[in-house]
Amino acid sequence: MNAATVRAKLYILADAEGSQSALAHKIGVSQSFLSHILRHRCEPSGKVLSYLNLKKTVNYVQQNNGRNE
């Protein structure tokens, strides 16, 4: 799952709650913070990921460029 998928889930949940403000209150964050996530100004994190029962991980993948460093 990527950040775009998380944002899509948040849009669906905000619609179900009636507004971004209502969802933000339910999550325990400000409406401004939730809006920043939805508008790609910052990445989903903290309470938002916890509310969705998600955690962020980082993966490094070997490029196939012929070098084995």
C-alpha positions in Angstrom: 0.0 0.0 0.0 1.3 3.5 -0.8 0.4 7.0 0.4 -2.1 7.5 -2.4 -4.1 4.4 -1.2 -4.0 5.7 2.3 -5.3 9.1 1.1 -8.1 7.3 -0.8 -9.1 5.5 2.3 -9.2 8.7 4.2 -11.4 10.4 1.6 -13.8 7.5 1.9 -13.9 7.7 5.7 -14.3 11.5 5.6 -17.3 11.0 3.3 -18.8 8.4 5.7 -18.2 10.7 8.7 -19.8 13.6 6.9 -16.7 15.9 6.7 -13.0 16.0 7.1 -13.5 17.9 10.3 -15.6 15.0 11.8 -13.0 12.4 10.7 -10.1 14.5 12.1 -11.9 14.8 15.5 -12.6 11.0 15.5 -8.9 10.3 14.8 -7.7 12.9 17.3 -5.9 15.3 14.9 -6.7 18.8 13.6 -8.7 19.2 10.5 -5.8 21.3 9.2 -3.4 18.3 9.6 -5.8 15.9 7.9 -6.3 18.4 5.1 -2.5 18.6 4.6 -2.3 14.9 4.2 -5.2 14.8 1.8 -3.7 17.6 -0.3 -0.2 15.9 -0.5 1.4 18.5 1.7 2.6 15.9 4.1 2.7 12.1 4.4 0.2 10.1 6.5 1.8 9.5 9.9 1.2 9.1 13.7 -2.4 9.0 14.8 -3.7 8.8 11.3 -1.8 5.6 10.5 -2.7 4.2 14.0 -6.4 4.9 13.3 -6.2 3.0 10.1 -4.2 0.2 11.8 -1.2 0.8 9.5 2.5 1.5 10.0 5.0 3.0 7.6 7.9 0.9 6.4 10.7 1.7 4.0 12.0 -0.9 1.6 15.2 -0.7 -0.4 15.3 -2.7 -3.6 18.4 -3.7 -5.5 18.5 -2.0 -8.9 19.4 -4.2 -11.9 22.2 -2.1 -13.1 24.9 -4.8 -13.3 26.8 -3.6 -10.2 26.8 -5.7 -7.0 27.7 -3.0 -4.4 
